[in-house]
């Protein structure tokens, strides 16, 4: 399963944050999906 993990170039600084998965229902609009992600990011 591909989780869209992106690995930056070796000379760039990055922050990787790990936590519980964010489950988004299939029939969710892009706007609703972004709202769910934002809620979980700052929780």
C-alpha positions in Angstrom: 0.0 0.0 0.0 1.4 3.4 -1.0 0.8 6.1 1.6 2.2 9.0 -0.4 5.3 9.3 1.8 7.7 11.8 0.2 11.4 11.7 0.9 13.2 15.1 0.5 16.6 15.6 -1.0 19.5 14.9 1.3 20.6 18.6 1.6 17.2 19.9 2.7 15.8 20.0 6.2 12.5 18.3 6.8 10.1 17.3 9.6 8.3 14.0 9.5 5.4 13.6 11.8 4.0 10.2 12.7 0.7 9.5 14.4 -2.6 7.8 14.1 -3.9 7.4 10.5 -6.6 9.8 9.3 -9.5 7.8 7.9 -11.5 9.7 5.2 -14.7 8.2 3.8 -14.8 7.6 0.0 -17.7 9.9 -0.7 -16.0 12.9 1.0 -15.4 16.1 -1.0 -11.8 17.5 -1.3 -12.9 20.4 1.0 -14.2 18.0 3.7 -11.1 15.9 3.4 -8.9 18.9 3.9 -10.9 19.9 7.0 -10.6 16.5 8.5 -6.8 16.5 7.9 -6.5 20.0 9.5 -8.5 18.9 12.5 -6.2 15.9 13.1 -3.0 17.9 12.5 -3.7 20.3 15.3 -5.3 17.9 17.7 
